[in-house]
């Protein structure tokens, strides 16, 4: 039997129960009142650009890492999407909820069982009689009050929630890969700077030895110069340790063994400098861009539908049962009418007294609805907070970078001048030492600040829900074609916010 047969059967069965009602509340999509602008005032045009900011390109948000123009980063994120173990676990969870939906929806259809057997009976002590039998039984619970449909509705929502959860995992994976990658590049630069300053300090140490030999400085200056060399040298093993551990984190994100990326990342790269505005859109965009919000909405929908399923236990259940059986002394005569019997008829059950079990179950599900509603509101407020925090953090770090850049420039001039004056005996060694330390610290701060700014940009895109597309919210058609009720409750793939329709409305209209 092909798919069309089952689809027609599903329609026929659905038509048979349209006259029934749907118990329980219908889900209503939350409609929060969100502002049209962000609260934080952002200086410059790096992070926002007025009306342009509201016209967010879905492609740009979905593939935000491309703004860094680093092919290596793009390759790492692509491989992480293919091999990350958290994403693999999320895929397995989708398979589970998909199968559960199949199990739940099967309760909507009739059942048919076939049986066959042979019986040998003793007539006397020496004689036996053999008989052959076969039969079939069928049963169908008529979903008159919609309890089964509510169960299916809940399972659909649960299935959709896991699809959204996988999208949320994609966002986290992309952000973690990018953060670790740029941390690795920053550490490489810090090691280069530290080693460069170490060579300068060694040169200063040699000059100090020469001046000591000529009687221009004391042994104390020689010891201080040596100590400064040792101090800077001691930083390098720590930086190298951090570098290796950061690479290990990257390898784990890509599902690789430790050391797999060592050669690939061996060549140092400068950190990128962003000189373009980033369109952040408006707060309402988050409702359709944040998969955690979408998931929270589906979980709320699931809970609301579960209330209806619980309320269905207040009502009787109606069944149509039938059977047919044949028993004959010869297997060739088994299907002859004289050997057959059949029966068909309706039946009903009604749990009149359960000591409040049904009432308490309804109250339980209503409590879950309240919890899921609070979780959804929290997800929305958290999303807004994360965007606001990322906006102000990125903007202020950018301002800090401008000051640090000037500081590095001035410290380099100060050190060059101090070196000349020290060589000429115009200043004390402590003056030179201070300028050396200031230059090294400012150069290290420059790298760390640039890396921190990049991290804030990554956090911004993460908070905006970047890293997934609507195609990621769709399951494999080959695995879902058999799911009759996947989109039966107004829960199709959300191309936009309007398409995230409320469940149950289709059923209401049918009633």
N, C-alpha and C positions, 0 to 999 in steps of 0.2 A: 504494500500500500504506500502510495506516495504522500508527499507533504500536503497536496491539495485535498486529498481525502480527509486528512486529519483536521485541516483548517475548516473544511465544510462541516465536519463533525462538531468541531468546537463552536461554530456558529449556530448549528442546530441545537446543541445543548444549551447554549447561551439564550437562545430564543425561548427555550422551554421554561426558563426561570425569570424571564423579564417581568413577568407579572408579580414576582415576589419583591419584597422591600429589602432595603439595605440597613441593617441595624447599626447602631453606633454613630458617632459624629463623623462628618466629612472633613477631610483635611483642608485647611485654608492656608495658602502660602503666606508666610509672614511678610509684612510690608513695613519695614522700619523707616523712620524719618531720618534721612541722612543729609548732611549739608552738601552744598554744591561746590564748596571749596575746602581746602585744608586750612587748619588753624595757624600753622607755622608760617611765618613770613620768611621767605627764602631770598637771600641777597644774591644778586647776579642772575644770570640766565642758564647756569649749569644744570640746575635741577628742575626748573619749571620755566615755561615761556608763555604765560597767559593762555590765550585761546588755543595755541598749538598744543599745550599740555593736555587739554581736554580731548584732543583727537589722538588717542592712543592707538598705535598700530598693534593689532593682536600678534602679528608675526614678530615684531620687535620685542614685545614682552615675552613671547613664547621662547625666543632664542636670544635672550638678553646678553649672553656671554659673547656674542659676536661683536658687540660694541668695543671690546678690548682688542679686536683684530689680532688675535693670537691663535694660529691654526693648531698649535699644540694643545692649548686649552680646549678648543672645540673637539679635537680628537679624543681627549681624555673623558670629556663629558659624554660623548657618543658611546664610548666603550663602557662607561659606567652604567648608562641606561641599558646596555645589552647584558652586562654581567654582574651588576650589583646584587648582593644577596638579599638585601631588604626588599628590593623590587621583585626578586624572585619569590620571596615569601608573600608579598602582596598579590602577586599573580596567582599563587596557590590559594590564597584566601578567596579571591574572585571565583576560582573554580569550585570551591566549597559552597559559596553562597549561590552560585549558578545551579549546582546540583541540588541544593536544598530547595530552590525555587521549583525545580522540576518535580521534586518529591511532593511539595505542597500543592502544585497545580494538578497533579495526578488525582488528588482527592475530589476534583471537580467532575471527573468522568466516570462512566460506568466501569465495573470490573467484570471480568469473565474468567472463570476457572474451568479447566478440563480435567477429567479423571478417567482412568481405565484400569482394569484389573482382572484377575482370574481367581476364582474361588473353588477349592476342592473340598467336598463334604463327605463324610462317611455315612452311608445309608444303613449298612449292616456292618458286622465285624469284618466282612470280606469284600464288600462292594462300596464303591465311591461314585459320586456324581460331580461332574465339573461344570461350572458355569462361567460365562464371560460377561463382563459388564463395562459400560462406559457412560459417561454423563457430562453435563456441563451445568454450572451454576452462574448466575449473573446477578449483580446488584448495583443499585444506583441510589445514592443519597441526593434527594432533590434539595438544592440549595435555596430553599424558599425564602429564608430571612437574610441571606447574604453572609452567613458566618464563614463559609468556605471562601467566598470572594474576598472578604476582609483578610483572611489568612494569606491569600495569594497577593493581595495588595501590599500587605506587610512584608512578604518575602521579596516582592519586586523592589520595594524601597530599600530593604537590606542589601539586596544585590547591587543596586545603584550606588549605595553608600560605599561599598567596597571598591567600586570603580573609581569613585572620587578619592578614596583613601590612597589608591595607588598613584593618582595624579599628585596628591600632596607629598607622597614619598619621592616622586620624581623631582619636585621642587627642592626638597631637602637634599637629595643626592647631588643635584646640579650645584647648589649653593656650597655644599661641603667640599666638593671637588674643586670649585673655583677658589674658595678660601684657602684650602690647603695648598693649592698650586701657587697662588700668589705669596703665601707665607713662605713656601719653599724658595721662590725667587727672591724674596726680601732677605731671607737668611743667607742666600748665596751672596747678595750684594753686601750685607753686613760683614761677612767673612772677608770679602775682597777689601772693603774699607778698613777693617781692623788690621789685616795683614799689611796694607799700605801704610797705615799709621805706625805699625810696629817697625817697619823698615825705617821710617823717619826717626823714630825713637832710638833705634840702634845707631843711626847716623849721629844723632845728638849725643849718645853715650860715647861714641868714638871721639867726637869733638871735645867732650868733657875730659876724657882721658888725656888728650893732647894738651889741653889747657892746664890740667893738673900737673903734667910733666914739666910745663913751663912755669909752674908756680902761680898761675893766675887764679885758680880755684882750689878749694879745699877737698879733702877726701870725702867730706859729707856730700858735696855735689855729685861726686862719682857714684856714691852709694845710692843717692836719690835717683840718678839717671838709670842705674841698673834696676832699681826697684820698679821704676815706671815701665821698663821693658818687660819685666816679669809679670807685672799687673796686666798689661795688655796681652801678653802671651797666654795668660790664664783664661782669658775670655774666649779664645779660639776653640778649645775642646768643648766648651758648653754650647757654643754656636753650632759646631759640627754635630754634637749630639742631638740638638733640636732639629737640625737639618735632616738627619737620618730618620728620626721619629716622625717628622712631618711627611717624609716620603713613604714611610710605612703606612701612615694613615691614608695616603692617596692610593696606595696599592690595595689596601683593604677595601676601599670604596669601589675599586675596579674589579674586586674579586680575584686579585692576584696574590701570589706569594711574595714575601719580603725579598726585596732586591730586584724584582722584575723591571722596575722603572729606573734603575740606577744609571744605566748608560744613556737612556732616552732623555733624562733630565740633567745630564752631566754638564752640558754647556750652559753657563749662566746667561740670563736675560735680564734686561732692565725692566723695571715696573712700568706699565703704561701710564700715560698722562691723558686724562680725559678733559677735553676742551669743548664739549658739546652739551646742549641741554638734554635733559632726560624727561620725556613726557610722563607725568605721573597720573594723568586722568583725574577723575573726581571720585569721592568716597563711594558713590553708588556702584561704580565699576567693580568694587570688591565682591559684591554679591554674586557676580558671574565669573570673576577671575580667581577667587580663592576657593580651591577644592575642599578645604576644611569647612568652610561655610556651607558649601553644597552638600557635603557629607552630613553635617549637622542637621541640615534641613531634611534630608532623606531619613535620618534617624528619628527626627521628630515625626515625620510622616509615618514611619514604621510603627511608632508607639501609638499614634492616633488610630491607625487601622487595627492594631491589636486590641484596642478598647472595644471596637465593634465585634471582633471575634469572641471576646469574653462575654459581651452582652447577648450573643446568639444562644448561649447556654440557658437563658431564661425561657426560650421558646422550644416547642417540640421539634423533633427531627422526623422527617418523612422519607420513606424508602420505597423503592420498587424492587422486588426480588423475584427471581424466576429460576426454574431448574428443569432439566430434562435428563432422563436416565433410561438406559436399556440394559436388560439382562437376559441372556439366552444361553441354552445348553451348547450351542455351536457358535463358533466365532463368525461363521459366514452368515448367520441369521440375526446377528446382533442389532442391526439397524431396521429390522422389520417392525412395523407398527405394533403388532400384537405383543411385542416384548417391551414396549416403551411406556413410560409414564412421564407426565409433565405437570408443572404447577407454576403459577404466576399470580402476583397480587401485591397490593400495597401494605405497608406496615408503618407504625409510628412509635416513637419513644419520647417520653417527656420526664425529665428529672424534676419531680415535684418538690422533693425535700432533700437538701444536701447540707443542712446545718449551716447555711450562710456561705458555703464555699464559692458559689457563683458571685454573690455580692462582693465578697472580699477580693475575688480575682479581678472584678471590674475596678474596684478601688485601687488595687495594686497597679493595674495598667494605667489608670488615670494619674497615679503618682509618677509613673515612668514618663508620661506625657509632660507633666510639670518639670521633671528633671531634664528631659530632652529640650524643652522650650528654653529653660535657663541656659543649657549648654549652647544652644544656637545663639542666644543673645550675647553670651560671653564670647563666642567665636567672632561675632561681628565687631564688638567693642575691642577685642584683642587685636583684630586685624587693623582697625583704625589707629589704635595706639602704636602698633608696630610701624605703620607707614609714617605717622607723625614723628616717632622717635628716629626713624631712619633718615627722614628729611632734615631734621634739625642737626643730627649727628654728622651727616655728610656735609651739610652747608658749613657748620662750624669747623669741621676738620679741614675743609678747603681753605677757610680763612687762616687757620693755624699753619697750614703748609706755606702760605705766602710769607708769614713772619719767619718761619724756620728757614726758608730759602735765603732770606736776607741775613739771618743769623749765621748760616754756613758761609756765605760770601764774606761777611765781616770777620768771622773767626779765622778764615783762611788768610785774609789780609793781615790780621793781627799776628798770626803765627809766622808768616813770612817775614814781617817786620821784626818780630822778636828774635827769630833765628839770626837775622843779620846783625841786630844790636848785640846779641849774646856773643856771636863770633868776634865782634869788635870790642867786647868787654864793656859795653855800655850799660847792660842790665844784669841783674843777678839771675842765677839758674832758676830760682823759684818763679820768676816772672815768665821765663820760657816754659817751665813746666805747666803753669796755669794755662797758657795759650795752647799748648799741646793737648791738654785734657779737654779744653773747651772745644777745640776743633773736632776731636774725635767724637765727643758726646753729641755735638750738633749734627755731624754727618750721620751718626747712628739714629738720631731723632728724625732726621730727614727721611731716611728709609722707612722707619717704623711708622711715621705719620702718613707717608704715601701709601703704605700697605694698609693702614687703618682706614684711610679714606676709601680705598678700593673695597675693603671689607664692608664699609657702610653702604656703598653703592650696591654691592651684592645683596646685602640685607634689605635694601630698598626694593630691588627687583623681586626678592623672595617674598617680602611683605605684600607686594602688588600681585602676587600669584603667578609670577613668571616661571616658565620652565615646562609648560604643557600646552597642548592644543585640544580642541574639541574632539579630534580623532582619538585622543588618548582616553576620552570618557566613553568611548564605544568599545564594545567587546567584539571578539572575532565572530563574524556572521556564521561561519561554519560550525561554531559551538553553540549558537543561540537560535538558529533557524527553527528548532523544534520547540522553543519556548513560546507557547501561544499567548501568554499573558504578560510578556516582557514589557510591552508598551500599551497595555490595555487600560491603564488608569491615568492617562494623561501624563505619563512619565517618560516621554521619549528623550532622545539625546538632546541636551540643552544647547542649541545653537546660539541662543541668547537668553537673557533673563526672562523674557516673555514666554519662552518655550518651557521653562521650568514650571509647568502647570501643576495645579493641585490634583492630587489623587482623589479618586472617588467621584469626580464630577461626571465622568463618562457613564459611570453606573447610575448616578442620580438622574441623568437625562434619560437613560433607558427606562427608569422606573417612572 
